[in-house]
Amino acid sequence: MKKLKIGDIILISIILFITAWVFGLRLFGFDDGKSVVVTIGDVERVYTLSENTSFDIENNGISLTVVIENGYVFVGNSNCPEQVCAEYGKISRIGQSIACVPAHLFIKIIGEGDGGYDLIVG
């Protein structure tokens, strides 16, 4: 068995530091959002994350349910082919988003003082 050299120890330390830093950013670096913007095609609606509600959306032949519950938003069920939007899970932090491309649905968490979109293309 080979002994660790000083270069190995430095490399392992750097990797552990970067891992801890990324974990810390994911855990503590984002604030919980205050509102959720739901965009379907050209129609945009804003809901607060403090209200518990759900609503059905049917667009472009796709049916899905958006659920806002206990400060989280998620797609409850969907009949889109890939199911990416339903499998994404619950989101609650500023900047997180869920998209269902076949249904032309985009959900984004915004916070207090958030100007909305950083960039709009199209």
Sequence and secondary structure as in RCSB ss.txt:
>XXXX:A:sequence
MKKLKIGDIILISIILFITAWVFGLRLFGFDDGKSVVVTIGDVERVYTLSENTSFDIENNGISLTVVIENGYVFV
GNSNCPEQVCAEYGKISRIGQSIACVPAHLFIKIIGEGDGGYDLIVG
>XXXX:A:secstr
     HHHHHHHHHHHHHHHHHHHHHHHSS B SEEEEEETTEEEEEETTS EEEEEEETTEEEEEEEETTEEEE
EEE  SS HHHHS  B BTT EEEETTTTEEEEEE TT  S S    
